[in-house]
Amino acid sequence: MLFLSRHGPAESWHFKAESYWDLRGQFEDYSGGVDLRGKRFLEIRAASGFVSFEAGKRGADVVSFDLERADQRQFIPGKGMDLDATGREIDQLKNAYWLAHGANRSRARAFYGDVYDMPDELGRFDVVFFGQILVHLRDPLRAIEQGARLCRDTLVITEGMPRAWHPTMRLIAGPGTGSYDGWWLISPTLYRQWLAVLGFRVERLTGASYNFVMPQRTRKFRLRTIIARRIAA
């Protein structure tokens, strides 16, 4: 079931993160440097809301879309994922979102549902943004298709991407990989070709390094950002 109403804060505001991306001072790099003034902006998988709230500060009318609940379909087989524990983590992220929402006095609206079946009731958006979520999805191409369906102008994807000229989609889940929540690494060429199928032309491909903060240390990872525009019919 899809919920099309705002999800209010849960009873507890406690939130503990094992690791996280520190994007402070790098919003423009991360979001593709798109002019957001007066634009309707959709962030798909908003987590604690940093991108949504920064977009709002830049004059966008923001909708944050996120998971309604933990979904067994997304678990990597054989990794021993705990559905209840994952559900609690999702609730904690929702708490973090609403805590930051209040602290930023944000006007963003949040909707919760299925990324593979996003409702038409959300309307259409000038800018649709995927940030470091496609790697975690079993079917990222379907998710992009859903976002593209709601996008009337600019679609932005920020992910780790292999340096490959061929249209490749490399499975990183499985025995011995060490990945418990990552499925795929997709090459820029494959993104370009799939976006063309969906009616978009890639205008720019940029890259930057970002801090990934872990309990014992902070590492820098390079991510790439694709900025694509809808081709006029």
Backbone as a chain_set.jsonl record, in Angstrom:
{"seq": "MLFLSRHGPAESWHFKAESYWDLRGQFEDYSGGVDLRGKRFLEIRAASGFVSFEAGKRGADVVSFDLERADQRQFIPGKGMDLDATGREIDQLKNAYWLAHGANRSRARAFYGDVYDMPDELGRFDVVFFGQILVHLRDPLRAIEQGARLCRDTLVITEGMPRAWHPTMRLIAGPGTGSYDGWWLISPTLYRQWLAVLGFRVERLTGASYNFVMPQRTRKFRLRTIIARRIAA", "coords": {"N": [[0.854, -1.199, 0.0], [0.509, 2.24, -0.776], [1.388, 5.218, 0.796], [0.153, 8.406, 0.755], [0.357, 10.6, 2.294], [1.701, 12.979, 4.632], [4.27, 11.83, 6.734], [4.46, 11.874, 10.087], [6.608, 12.723, 12.94], [8.021, 10.033, 14.796], [7.607, 8.535, 18.106], [10.034, 8.451, 19.478], [13.058, 10.315, 19.321], [15.566, 9.379, 19.099], [18.528, 8.661, 17.366], [20.941, 6.705, 15.823], [23.792, 6.399, 13.949], [25.814, 4.162, 12.203], [27.581, 4.672, 10.132], [28.093, 7.273, 7.692], [27.482, 9.597, 4.973], [29.19, 12.612, 4.639], [28.193, 15.465, 3.45], [28.454, 18.14, 3.643], [28.995, 21.411, 2.441], [29.275, 20.524, -0.144], [27.036, 20.336, -1.669], [26.321, 21.39, -4.209], [28.056, 20.086, -5.99], [27.233, 17.442, -5.518], [24.546, 17.389, -6.249], [24.569, 18.091, -8.864], [24.69, 20.764, -9.598], [22.435, 22.076, -10.576], [20.173, 24.677, -11.335], [17.848, 25.508, -8.955], [15.909, 27.294, -8.241], [12.597, 28.148, -7.803], [11.815, 25.712, -8.819], [10.163, 22.512, -9.016], [11.041, 19.884, -7.023], [12.139, 16.571, -6.657], [13.372, 14.307, -4.393], [14.541, 11.093, -4.398], [14.541, 8.557, -2.137], [15.267, 9.843, 0.489], [16.448, 9.609, 3.007], [18.022, 10.976, 5.802], [17.511, 13.515, 4.948], [19.221, 15.617, 4.068], [19.844, 16.522, 1.402], [17.284, 17.214, 0.453], [16.587, 19.322, 2.202], [18.597, 21.207, 1.715], [18.064, 21.731, -0.952], [15.592, 22.988, -0.667], [16.427, 25.331, 0.625], [17.516, 26.615, -1.484], [15.457, 27.537, -2.939], [13.684, 25.682, -4.019], [10.646, 23.82, -4.483], [9.996, 21.219, -2.56], [9.757, 17.668, -2.556], [10.166, 14.815, -0.674], [10.849, 11.484, -1.179], [10.525, 8.252, 0.167], [11.243, 4.974, 1.596], [8.446, 3.066, 2.588], [8.342, 0.894, 4.32], [10.433, -1.793, 5.583], [11.529, -4.092, 3.13], [11.433, -7.328, 2.133], [12.114, -8.16, -0.404], [14.254, -6.656, -1.208], [16.445, -7.601, 0.095], [19.621, -9.171, 0.042], [20.006, -12.428, -0.968], [20.872, -14.971, 1.37], [22.397, -13.386, 3.024], [21.557, -13.051, 5.561], [19.918, -10.966, 6.53], [17.999, -9.033, 8.79], [14.671, -8.566, 9.001], [13.082, -7.173, 10.882], [15.003, -5.652, 12.276], [15.987, -4.08, 10.196], [13.673, -2.673, 9.631], [13.498, -1.141, 11.967], [15.743, 0.479, 11.639], [14.964, 1.956, 9.409], [12.837, 3.379, 10.521], [14.295, 4.916, 12.351], [15.742, 6.533, 10.6], [13.633, 7.977, 9.514], [12.882, 9.366, 11.807], [15.191, 10.929, 12.114], [15.016, 12.464, 9.804], [12.686, 14.029, 10.318], [13.435, 15.363, 12.596], [15.576, 16.933, 11.626], [14.106, 18.29, 9.744], [12.472, 19.964, 11.292], [14.494, 21.456, 12.584], [15.603, 22.824, 10.45], [13.49, 24.319, 9.685], [12.004, 23.517, 7.521], [9.973, 23.36, 4.543], [9.52, 21.153, 3.116], [7.786, 18.321, 1.826], [7.045, 14.973, 2.762], [6.733, 11.736, 1.435], [5.859, 8.291, 1.529], [6.517, 5.095, 0.23], [6.601, 2.689, -2.46], [9.407, 2.385, -4.376], [9.425, 1.208, -6.828], [6.949, 1.536, -7.822], [5.8, 4.231, -8.091], [3.436, 6.688, -7.248], [1.116, 8.367, -9.44], [-0.148, 10.458, -8.265], [1.713, 12.023, -7.001], [2.432, 13.926, -8.785], [4.148, 15.963, -11.301], [7.625, 16.747, -11.826], [10.191, 19.249, -11.995], [12.84, 18.692, -11.507], [14.332, 15.62, -10.813], [15.932, 13.622, -8.472], [18.334, 11.148, -7.854], [20.298, 9.954, -5.343], [22.96, 8.075, -4.472], [21.439, 5.712, -4.111], [20.641, 3.87, -6.003], [22.513, 1.821, -6.162], [21.774, 0.232, -4.064], [19.486, -1.062, -4.781], [17.574, -3.802, -5.954], [16.497, -3.753, -8.509], [17.51, -1.423, -10.219], [17.132, -0.18, -12.716], [14.412, -0.201, -13.192], [13.601, 1.484, -11.132], [14.758, 3.912, -11.964], [13.249, 4.304, -14.253], [10.745, 4.789, -13.093], [11.238, 7.223, -11.752], [11.889, 8.803, -13.973], [9.471, 8.874, -15.294], [8.014, 10.668, -13.793], [9.35, 12.977, -14.226], [9.717, 16.064, -15.777], [11.741, 17.558, -16.86], [14.666, 17.704, -15.84], [16.849, 15.125, -14.89], [18.782, 13.761, -12.364], [21.527, 11.778, -11.407], [23.527, 10.522, -8.905], [26.169, 8.492, -8.158], [28.468, 5.838, -7.221], [30.494, 4.871, -9.837], [31.827, 2.564, -12.171], [34.937, 2.831, -13.995], [34.323, 2.407, -16.976], [33.939, 1.963, -20.433], [32.103, 0.499, -21.724], [28.632, -0.547, -21.836], [27.928, -1.63, -18.931], [26.812, -3.617, -16.141], [27.581, -4.409, -13.14], [27.415, -7.049, -10.875], [27.654, -6.755, -7.437], [26.908, -8.007, -5.186], [26.859, -11.03, -3.234], [28.486, -14.199, -2.323], [31.477, -13.749, -0.512], [31.914, -11.127, -1.297], [31.586, -9.146, 0.557], [29.564, -7.32, 0.56], [26.595, -6.322, 1.953], [24.404, -4.813, 1.504], [24.485, -3.785, -0.996], [23.907, -3.92, -4.479], [24.468, -3.437, -7.31], [26.944, -2.099, -9.602], [26.901, 0.349, -11.962], [27.778, 1.278, -15.213], [28.676, 4.506, -16.641], [28.015, 4.588, -19.372], [25.974, 2.691, -19.667], [23.998, 3.889, -18.079], [23.614, 6.169, -19.666], [22.589, 5.058, -22.051], [20.223, 3.814, -21.128], [18.797, 6.002, -20.132], [18.414, 7.355, -22.525], [16.631, 5.614, -23.76], [14.461, 6.16, -22.159], [13.843, 8.688, -22.897], [15.629, 10.806, -22.411], [18.497, 12.954, -22.625], [21.908, 12.847, -21.885], [23.538, 15.56, -20.538], [25.734, 16.394, -19.046], [28.536, 14.915, -17.341], [29.889, 14.655, -14.305], [32.336, 14.641, -11.602], [33.315, 14.032, -8.182], [34.972, 13.911, -4.961], [33.961, 12.552, -1.84], [33.417, 12.64, 1.715], [33.211, 9.724, 3.606], [32.078, 8.738, 6.561], [33.091, 6.599, 9.06], [32.972, 4.378, 11.954], [35.677, 4.049, 12.859], [37.308, 5.508, 11.166], [37.587, 8.038, 8.562], [36.889, 7.929, 5.165], [37.614, 8.84, 1.768], [35.545, 8.809, -1.037], [35.112, 8.578, -4.516], [32.513, 9.834, -6.413], [30.259, 9.887, -9.19], [28.327, 12.168, -11.129], [25.474, 12.361, -13.064], [23.842, 14.463, -15.288], [20.892, 14.814, -16.863], [18.672, 15.738, -19.514], [15.249, 15.978, -20.44], [14.264, 15.034, -23.644], [12.789, 17.052, -26.048], [9.583, 16.348, -27.316]], "CA": [[0.0, 0.0, 0.0], [1.26, 3.481, -0.842], [0.863, 6.284, 1.639], [0.325, 9.677, 0.082], [0.239, 11.683, 3.276], [2.928, 13.267, 5.376], [4.566, 10.946, 7.852], [4.91, 12.701, 11.197], [7.676, 12.161, 13.737], [7.711, 8.941, 15.717], [7.663, 8.942, 19.502], [11.416, 8.632, 19.914], [13.92, 11.042, 18.405], [16.911, 8.823, 19.171], [19.037, 8.166, 16.091], [22.345, 6.324, 15.886], [24.274, 5.966, 12.643], [27.114, 3.496, 12.203], [28.403, 5.365, 9.148], [27.264, 8.206, 6.948], [28.128, 10.518, 4.055], [29.253, 14.007, 5.072], [28.087, 16.223, 2.2], [28.475, 19.572, 3.932], [29.834, 22.205, 1.553], [29.401, 19.897, -1.454], [25.709, 20.102, -2.234], [26.272, 21.701, -5.641], [28.693, 18.959, -6.685], [26.462, 16.215, -5.335], [23.24, 17.489, -6.926], [24.755, 18.424, -10.269], [24.755, 22.204, -9.849], [21.239, 22.516, -11.315], [19.459, 25.824, -10.758], [16.63, 24.982, -8.344], [14.994, 28.376, -7.876], [11.267, 28.044, -8.364], [11.607, 24.398, -9.43], [9.596, 21.429, -8.212], [12.198, 18.994, -6.852], [11.856, 15.291, -6.016], [14.504, 13.473, -3.992], [14.126, 9.71, -4.212], [15.274, 7.975, -0.999], [15.808, 11.051, 1.123], [17.18, 9.274, 4.251], [17.852, 11.995, 6.842], [16.963, 14.724, 4.355], [20.167, 16.708, 3.814], [19.685, 17.054, 0.05], [15.965, 17.859, 0.373], [16.568, 20.585, 2.928], [19.457, 22.143, 0.995], [17.326, 22.146, -2.151], [14.611, 23.962, -0.217], [17.108, 26.598, 0.906], [17.855, 27.222, -2.772], [14.243, 28.012, -3.583], [12.899, 24.624, -4.65], [9.468, 23.23, -3.844], [10.618, 19.91, -2.383], [9.099, 16.456, -2.085], [11.089, 13.734, -0.322], [10.208, 10.169, -1.292], [11.345, 7.252, 0.834], [10.633, 3.679, 1.85], [7.366, 2.976, 3.563], [8.706, -0.13, 5.305], [11.445, -2.75, 5.137], [10.992, -4.95, 2.084], [12.245, -8.533, 2.01], [12.555, -8.303, -1.79], [15.502, -5.942, -1.41], [17.539, -8.256, 0.802], [20.49, -10.041, -0.731], [19.831, -13.791, -0.455], [21.982, -15.588, 2.077], [23.16, -12.439, 3.839], [21.055, -13.074, 6.933], [19.365, -9.683, 6.925], [16.916, -9.112, 9.764], [13.61, -7.669, 8.55], [12.676, -6.301, 11.987], [16.082, -4.705, 12.543], [16.002, -3.132, 9.091], [12.522, -1.798, 9.841], [13.84, -0.167, 13.014], [16.682, 1.443, 11.059], [14.181, 2.857, 8.566], [12.123, 4.279, 11.43], [15.271, 5.855, 12.889], [16.015, 7.529, 9.562], [12.472, 8.868, 9.471], [13.01, 10.26, 12.957], [16.255, 11.893, 11.816], [14.484, 13.38, 8.803], [11.748, 14.994, 10.899], [14.199, 16.212, 13.513], [16.259, 17.923, 10.8], [13.046, 19.085, 9.112], [12.127, 21.022, 12.235], [15.648, 22.317, 12.836], [15.806, 23.664, 9.269], [12.231, 24.998, 9.379], [11.779, 23.152, 6.131], [8.616, 23.226, 4.032], [9.49, 19.937, 2.299], [6.783, 17.302, 2.151], [7.582, 13.623, 2.642], [5.811, 10.669, 1.073], [6.479, 6.993, 1.732], [5.906, 4.084, -0.618], [7.385, 1.704, -3.192], [10.16, 3.067, -5.426], [9.139, 0.544, -8.092], [5.557, 1.816, -8.187], [5.567, 5.558, -7.544], [2.081, 7.078, -7.653], [0.901, 9.559, -10.262], [-0.636, 11.531, -7.401], [2.828, 12.896, -6.622], [2.531, 14.982, -9.777], [5.343, 16.011, -12.126], [8.701, 17.519, -11.208], [11.201, 19.828, -12.877], [14.104, 18.005, -11.231], [14.248, 14.386, -10.037], [17.3, 13.326, -8.031], [18.719, 9.889, -7.212], [21.616, 10.096, -4.748], [23.513, 6.922, -3.779], [20.392, 4.757, -3.746], [20.48, 2.836, -7.025], [23.398, 0.7, -5.819], [21.122, -0.572, -3.038], [18.222, -1.587, -5.28], [17.645, -5.02, -6.76], [16.131, -3.42, -9.883], [17.706, 0.027, -10.352], [16.63, 0.345, -13.986], [12.984, 0.057, -13.01], [13.476, 2.674, -10.288], [15.034, 5.077, -12.811], [12.076, 4.468, -15.113], [9.691, 5.425, -12.301], [11.605, 8.619, -11.567], [11.811, 9.48, -15.269], [8.054, 9.056, -15.621], [7.525, 11.841, -13.064], [10.266, 14.093, -14.493], [9.403, 16.768, -17.021], [12.867, 18.312, -17.41], [16.041, 17.318, -15.509], [17.025, 13.963, -14.032], [20.163, 13.737, -11.87], [21.922, 10.543, -10.73], [24.854, 10.524, -8.307], [26.493, 7.142, -7.708], [29.766, 5.301, -7.573], [30.399, 4.265, -11.175], [33.112, 2.042, -12.632], [35.519, 3.459, -15.179], [34.115, 1.464, -18.067], [33.336, 2.58, -21.601], [31.043, -0.373, -22.205], [27.399, -0.51, -21.023], [28.025, -2.764, -18.017], [26.088, -3.584, -14.872], [28.334, -5.439, -12.426], [26.829, -7.493, -9.617], [28.622, -6.716, -6.341], [26.381, -8.837, -4.102], [27.167, -12.444, -3.375], [29.474, -14.756, -1.384], [32.841, -13.258, -0.567], [32.048, -9.746, -1.759], [31.522, -8.228, 1.692], [28.453, -6.387, 0.399], [25.352, -6.797, 2.544], [23.272, -3.972, 1.095], [24.748, -3.254, -2.325], [23.595, -4.862, -5.552], [25.027, -3.235, -8.64], [27.681, -0.931, -10.075], [26.451, 0.565, -13.33], [28.692, 2.167, -15.925], [28.041, 5.702, -17.205], [27.469, 4.311, -20.699], [24.68, 2.032, -19.512], [23.052, 4.932, -17.658], [23.331, 7.02, -20.824], [21.726, 4.34, -22.982], [18.902, 3.608, -20.531], [18.132, 7.301, -20.1], [17.98, 7.637, -23.89], [15.41, 4.829, -23.961], [13.393, 6.809, -21.406], [13.567, 10.008, -23.462], [16.522, 11.809, -21.84], [19.848, 13.072, -23.166], [22.879, 13.254, -20.875], [24.203, 16.818, -20.871], [27.026, 16.485, -18.365], [28.975, 13.887, -16.406], [30.891, 15.267, -13.437], [32.808, 13.776, -10.53], [33.902, 14.67, -7.004], [35.232, 13.004, -3.846], [33.147, 12.881, -0.668], [33.807, 11.962, 2.951], [32.361, 8.676, 4.162], [32.497, 8.676, 7.959], [32.873, 5.303, 9.689], [33.329, 4.447, 13.38], [37.103, 4.112, 13.136], [38.031, 6.43, 10.288], [36.861, 8.653, 7.466], [37.499, 7.672, 3.868], [37.07, 9.604, 0.649], [35.126, 8.021, -2.18], [34.757, 9.388, -5.675], [31.213, 9.572, -7.012], [29.994, 10.599, -10.428], [26.983, 12.739, -11.237], [24.932, 12.479, -14.407], [22.756, 15.428, -15.438], [20.224, 14.501, -18.129], [17.488, 16.543, -19.815], [14.239, 15.348, -21.281], [14.285, 15.443, -25.047], [11.481, 17.567, -26.466], [8.884, 15.45, -28.258]], "C": [[0.883, 1.238, 0.0], [0.585, 4.535, 0.02], [1.175, 7.614, 0.985], [0.15, 10.849, 1.037], [1.554, 11.839, 4.013], [3.062, 12.31, 6.543], [5.132, 11.806, 8.981], [5.985, 12.019, 12.004], [7.183, 11.043, 14.647], [7.935, 9.394, 17.154], [9.087, 9.228, 19.97], [12.209, 9.385, 18.868], [15.33, 10.469, 18.397], [17.335, 8.298, 17.805], [20.528, 7.897, 16.232], [22.765, 5.804, 14.53], [25.641, 5.327, 12.786], [28.079, 4.219, 11.269], [27.501, 6.267, 8.314], [28.13, 9.028, 5.985], [28.074, 11.926, 4.649], [29.318, 14.869, 3.813], [28.144, 17.73, 2.421], [29.46, 20.291, 3.018], [29.954, 21.637, 0.15], [28.042, 19.631, -2.11], [25.679, 20.325, -3.739], [26.918, 20.591, -6.459], [27.783, 17.749, -6.688], [25.172, 16.223, -6.151], [23.351, 17.935, -8.375], [24.76, 19.899, -10.608], [23.573, 22.747, -10.639], [20.592, 23.693, -10.592], [18.098, 25.343, -10.248], [15.606, 26.058, -8.0], [13.658, 28.222, -8.601], [10.935, 26.697, -8.995], [10.926, 23.434, -8.451], [10.612, 20.289, -8.209], [11.779, 17.738, -6.099], [13.166, 14.597, -5.691], [13.988, 12.068, -3.709], [15.085, 9.032, -3.256], [16.023, 9.075, -0.259], [16.63, 10.776, 2.369], [16.949, 10.377, 5.287], [17.568, 13.382, 6.288], [17.917, 15.838, 3.983], [19.928, 17.346, 2.455], [18.35, 17.787, -0.087], [15.984, 19.232, 1.026], [17.467, 21.628, 2.256], [18.784, 22.628, -0.282], [16.272, 23.188, -1.801], [15.22, 25.316, 0.065], [17.457, 27.344, -0.382], [16.615, 27.552, -3.595], [13.406, 26.967, -4.264], [11.674, 24.274, -3.814], [9.749, 21.732, -3.754], [9.636, 18.843, -1.927], [10.173, 15.409, -1.853], [10.335, 12.415, -0.383], [11.121, 9.127, -0.668], [10.559, 5.969, 1.05], [9.508, 3.787, 2.863], [7.74, 2.026, 4.691], [9.816, -0.999, 4.733], [10.814, -3.764, 4.196], [11.933, -6.135, 1.875], [12.803, -8.7, 0.592], [13.913, -7.655, -2.024], [16.696, -6.638, -0.761], [18.335, -9.146, -0.146], [20.393, -11.448, -0.17], [21.089, -14.307, 0.227], [22.789, -14.676, 2.954], [22.634, -12.335, 5.266], [20.511, -11.752, 7.419], [18.142, -9.882, 7.811], [15.849, -8.081, 9.387], [13.206, -6.696, 9.647], [13.736, -5.241, 12.272], [16.164, -3.648, 11.444], [14.832, -2.157, 9.207], [12.799, -0.747, 10.899], [14.806, 0.893, 12.48], [15.946, 2.448, 10.168], [13.406, 3.853, 9.425], [13.067, 5.318, 12.024], [15.625, 6.929, 11.866], [14.849, 8.487, 9.402], [12.514, 9.856, 10.637], [14.046, 11.348, 12.691], [15.77, 12.925, 10.807], [13.614, 14.45, 9.454], [12.407, 15.876, 11.945], [14.901, 17.321, 12.736], [15.261, 18.834, 10.09], [12.659, 20.255, 10.013], [13.269, 21.993, 12.455], [15.892, 23.271, 11.669], [14.574, 24.492, 8.898], [11.838, 24.758, 7.917], [10.293, 23.087, 5.796], [8.483, 21.985, 3.136], [8.388, 19.004, 2.774], [7.388, 15.925, 1.914], [6.465, 12.638, 2.335], [6.56, 9.349, 1.124], [5.752, 5.941, 0.908], [6.93, 3.182, -1.264], [8.074, 2.398, -4.363], [9.909, 2.45, -6.796], [7.716, 0.811, -8.587], [5.165, 3.167, -7.603], [4.26, 6.116, -8.103], [2.028, 8.347, -8.493], [0.469, 10.749, -9.421], [0.475, 12.455, -6.904], [2.956, 14.076, -7.576], [3.803, 14.888, -10.583], [6.348, 16.99, -11.532], [9.65, 18.064, -12.273], [12.53, 19.1, -12.736], [13.823, 16.781, -10.377], [15.673, 13.935, -9.737], [17.391, 11.959, -7.359], [20.127, 10.063, -6.648], [22.021, 8.861, -3.949], [22.437, 5.96, -3.282], [20.301, 3.615, -4.739], [21.345, 1.614, -6.757], [22.739, -0.262, -4.834], [19.836, -1.244, -3.518], [18.44, -2.821, -6.144], [17.387, -4.71, -8.242], [16.276, -1.916, -10.101], [17.151, 0.602, -11.645], [15.139, 0.639, -13.9], [12.772, 1.302, -12.152], [13.735, 3.944, -11.097], [13.843, 5.359, -13.724], [10.938, 5.159, -14.367], [9.987, 6.902, -12.082], [11.475, 9.413, -12.856], [10.37, 9.773, -15.656], [7.485, 10.311, -14.961], [8.32, 13.113, -13.381], [9.944, 14.754, -15.819], [10.608, 17.511, -17.599], [14.225, 17.671, -17.097], [16.072, 16.148, -14.539], [18.5, 13.869, -13.662], [20.407, 12.429, -11.108], [23.335, 10.71, -10.21], [25.118, 9.163, -7.691], [27.987, 6.888, -7.884], [29.625, 4.575, -8.899], [31.769, 3.752, -11.591], [33.624, 2.825, -13.833], [35.453, 2.462, -16.332], [33.431, 2.174, -19.218], [32.17, 1.758, -22.125], [29.802, -0.237, -21.318], [27.326, -1.735, -20.115], [27.234, -2.514, -16.741], [26.657, -4.729, -14.04], [27.686, -5.755, -11.085], [27.906, -7.493, -8.538], [28.123, -7.481, -5.122], [26.826, -10.281, -4.318], [28.248, -12.894, -2.413], [30.861, -14.16, -1.61], [33.004, -11.824, -0.998], [32.102, -8.755, -0.602], [30.392, -7.236, 1.604], [27.18, -6.994, 0.974], [24.153, -5.968, 2.128], [23.486, -3.332, -0.269], [24.542, -4.317, -3.386], [24.456, -4.667, -6.783], [25.949, -2.015, -8.71], [27.389, -0.812, -11.568], [27.373, 1.577, -14.003], [27.954, 3.388, -16.467], [27.408, 5.448, -18.569], [26.116, 3.623, -20.621], [23.62, 3.03, -19.048], [22.636, 5.774, -18.865], [22.346, 6.335, -21.783], [20.316, 4.144, -22.417], [18.125, 4.918, -20.464], [17.652, 7.699, -21.491], [16.704, 6.866, -24.22], [14.219, 5.531, -23.314], [13.109, 8.239, -21.876], [14.428, 11.129, -22.919], [17.877, 11.779, -22.544], [20.788, 13.554, -22.067], [23.605, 14.505, -21.351], [25.596, 16.893, -20.283], [27.264, 15.25, -17.498], [30.11, 14.484, -15.601], [31.317, 14.272, -12.366], [33.408, 14.577, -9.393], [34.105, 13.612, -5.928], [34.5, 13.504, -2.609], [33.618, 12.065, 0.534], [32.755, 10.941, 3.37], [32.878, 8.386, 5.558], [32.094, 7.332, 8.555], [33.325, 5.373, 11.137], [34.811, 4.656, 13.648], [37.863, 5.133, 12.306], [37.08, 7.025, 9.26], [37.624, 8.392, 6.174], [36.854, 8.555, 2.813], [36.735, 8.641, -0.489], [34.737, 8.967, -3.314], [33.426, 8.916, -6.24], [31.091, 10.377, -8.296], [28.54, 11.051, -10.461], [26.621, 12.908, -12.698], [23.78, 13.477, -14.39], [22.156, 15.216, -16.826], [18.962, 15.345, -18.277], [16.519, 15.758, -20.686], [14.304, 15.923, -22.69], [12.878, 15.878, -25.444], [10.863, 16.627, -27.499], [8.708, 16.113, -29.601]], "O": [[1.894, 1.281, 0.7], [-0.632, 4.715, -0.027], [2.333, 7.913, 0.693], [-0.171, 11.961, 0.616], [2.401, 10.946, 4.013], [2.095, 12.019, 7.247], [6.195, 12.405, 8.821], [6.26, 10.84, 11.78], [6.081, 11.101, 15.193], [8.401, 10.508, 17.392], [9.314, 10.141, 20.764], [12.062, 9.138, 17.671], [16.21, 11.028, 17.743], [16.581, 7.571, 17.158], [21.284, 8.75, 16.7], [22.159, 4.866, 14.011], [26.531, 5.893, 13.422], [29.261, 4.361, 11.582], [26.292, 6.049, 8.238], [29.343, 9.138, 6.159], [27.021, 12.371, 5.107], [30.371, 14.988, 3.187], [27.909, 18.506, 1.495], [30.597, 19.855, 2.838], [30.665, 22.206, -0.678], [27.93, 18.791, -3.003], [25.078, 19.537, -4.469], [26.393, 20.197, -7.5], [27.582, 17.109, -7.72], [24.757, 15.192, -6.679], [22.336, 18.136, -9.042], [24.827, 20.261, -11.783], [23.697, 23.775, -11.304], [20.484, 23.69, -9.366], [17.29, 24.829, -11.022], [14.526, 25.735, -7.506], [13.595, 28.172, -9.83], [9.893, 26.551, -9.634], [11.092, 23.531, -7.235], [10.997, 19.79, -9.267], [11.149, 17.815, -5.044], [13.975, 14.327, -6.579], [13.101, 11.881, -2.876], [16.284, 8.939, -3.519], [17.242, 9.213, -0.371], [17.435, 11.619, 2.765], [15.803, 10.682, 5.616], [17.401, 14.331, 7.054], [17.465, 16.921, 3.611], [19.82, 18.568, 2.353], [18.294, 18.865, -0.679], [15.458, 20.196, 0.47], [17.126, 22.81, 2.234], [18.915, 23.794, -0.654], [16.076, 24.155, -2.538], [14.606, 26.345, -0.219], [17.667, 28.557, -0.367], [16.706, 27.814, -4.794], [12.496, 27.31, -5.019], [11.676, 24.418, -2.592], [9.739, 21.045, -4.775], [8.804, 19.067, -1.047], [10.995, 15.147, -2.731], [9.309, 12.245, 0.276], [12.325, 9.104, -0.924], [9.373, 5.885, 0.732], [9.607, 4.504, 3.859], [7.493, 2.307, 5.863], [10.104, -0.943, 3.538], [9.703, -4.238, 4.432], [13.088, -5.96, 1.488], [13.853, -9.316, 0.41], [14.644, -8.052, -2.931], [17.842, -6.29, -1.046], [17.77, -9.793, -1.028], [20.676, -11.647, 1.011], [22.206, -14.117, -0.254], [23.761, -15.109, 3.573], [23.2, -11.612, 6.087], [20.627, -11.438, 8.604], [17.349, -10.799, 7.595], [16.092, -6.876, 9.447], [13.006, -5.512, 9.376], [13.412, -4.073, 12.486], [16.383, -2.468, 11.721], [14.973, -0.969, 8.919], [12.388, 0.405, 10.758], [14.698, 2.067, 12.831], [16.262, 3.638, 10.169], [13.328, 5.035, 9.091], [12.686, 6.477, 12.186], [15.79, 8.097, 12.217], [15.052, 9.68, 9.179], [12.217, 11.039, 10.469], [13.827, 12.522, 12.991], [16.07, 14.113, 10.93], [13.779, 15.639, 9.18], [11.983, 17.012, 12.158], [14.843, 18.491, 13.114], [15.541, 20.011, 9.862], [12.534, 21.39, 9.555], [13.06, 23.205, 12.509], [16.337, 24.401, 11.874], [14.595, 25.262, 7.938], [11.409, 25.661, 7.2], [9.462, 22.795, 6.656], [7.459, 21.793, 2.481], [8.098, 18.913, 3.967], [8.156, 15.734, 0.971], [5.381, 12.711, 2.916], [7.747, 9.286, 0.804], [4.522, 5.897, 0.887], [7.996, 2.93, -0.702], [7.406, 2.938, -5.244], [10.152, 3.093, -7.818], [7.337, 0.349, -9.663], [4.304, 3.245, -6.727], [4.01, 6.022, -9.304], [2.8, 9.281, -8.279], [0.684, 11.901, -9.799], [0.196, 13.559, -6.435], [3.523, 15.109, -7.219], [4.476, 13.858, -10.564], [5.98, 17.932, -10.831], [9.882, 17.435, -13.306], [13.255, 18.913, -13.712], [13.161, 16.877, -9.344], [16.516, 13.874, -10.632], [16.642, 11.649, -6.433], [21.063, 10.299, -7.412], [21.487, 8.623, -2.866], [22.519, 5.453, -2.163], [19.925, 2.504, -4.367], [20.956, 0.493, -7.086], [23.102, -1.437, -4.775], [19.169, -1.925, -2.739], [19.364, -2.877, -6.955], [17.986, -5.328, -9.122], [15.273, -1.204, -10.162], [16.738, 1.761, -11.671], [14.662, 1.619, -14.471], [11.863, 2.09, -12.417], [13.024, 4.937, -10.943], [13.475, 6.514, -13.938], [10.246, 6.009, -14.928], [9.096, 7.742, -12.211], [11.01, 10.553, -12.846], [10.082, 10.798, -16.272], [6.579, 10.944, -15.503], [8.009, 14.19, -12.872], [9.902, 14.097, -16.859], [10.525, 18.042, -18.706], [14.872, 17.145, -18.002], [15.411, 16.168, -13.501], [19.367, 13.895, -14.535], [19.597, 12.026, -10.273], [24.249, 11.008, -10.979], [24.384, 8.724, -6.806], [28.679, 7.617, -8.594], [28.727, 3.749, -9.062], [32.772, 4.436, -11.385], [32.846, 3.407, -14.59], [36.424, 1.762, -16.617], [32.46, 2.902, -19.016], [31.341, 2.262, -22.883], [29.922, 0.154, -20.157], [26.737, -2.752, -20.48], [27.018, -1.376, -16.323], [26.263, -5.882, -14.213], [27.438, -4.867, -10.27], [28.942, -8.141, -8.687], [28.84, -7.593, -4.128], [27.128, -10.693, -5.438], [28.869, -12.062, -1.75], [31.349, -14.079, -2.738], [34.131, -11.333, -1.064], [32.608, -7.644, -0.761], [30.258, -6.384, 2.482], [26.739, -8.056, 0.535], [23.012, -6.362, 2.366], [22.742, -2.43, -0.654], [24.948, -5.468, -3.22], [25.1, -5.605, -7.254], [25.767, -1.037, -7.985], [27.603, -1.751, -12.334], [27.704, 2.61, -13.42], [26.752, 3.325, -16.724], [26.372, 6.032, -18.887], [25.214, 3.923, -21.403], [22.493, 3.03, -19.545], [21.453, 6.055, -19.059], [21.396, 6.955, -22.261], [19.33, 4.289, -23.14], [16.92, 4.936, -20.716], [16.595, 8.315, -21.625], [15.806, 7.391, -24.878], [13.109, 5.506, -23.846], [12.244, 8.918, -21.325], [14.019, 12.29, -22.953], [18.341, 10.732, -22.996], [20.507, 14.546, -21.394], [24.208, 14.516, -22.424], [26.527, 17.385, -20.921], [26.327, 14.63, -16.994], [31.172, 14.788, -16.145], [30.734, 13.195, -12.238], [33.944, 15.665, -9.603], [33.489, 12.546, -5.972], [34.424, 14.706, -2.356], [34.141, 10.96, 0.393], [31.569, 11.253, 3.473], [33.976, 7.856, 5.726], [30.919, 6.968, 8.559], [33.997, 6.33, 11.521], [35.167, 5.376, 14.581], [38.943, 5.575, 12.698], [35.94, 6.587, 9.106], [38.834, 8.602, 6.093], [35.701, 8.965, 2.946], [37.535, 7.778, -0.851], [34.118, 10.009, -3.095], [33.243, 7.729, -6.51], [31.737, 11.412, -8.463], [27.652, 10.409, -9.901], [27.359, 13.519, -13.471], [22.857, 13.358, -13.584], [22.828, 15.414, -17.838], [18.272, 15.63, -17.298], [16.921, 14.98, -21.551], [14.388, 17.136, -22.887], [11.903, 15.164, -25.206], [11.53, 16.175, -28.429], [8.144, 15.514, -30.517]]}, "num_chains": 1, "name": "protein.A"}
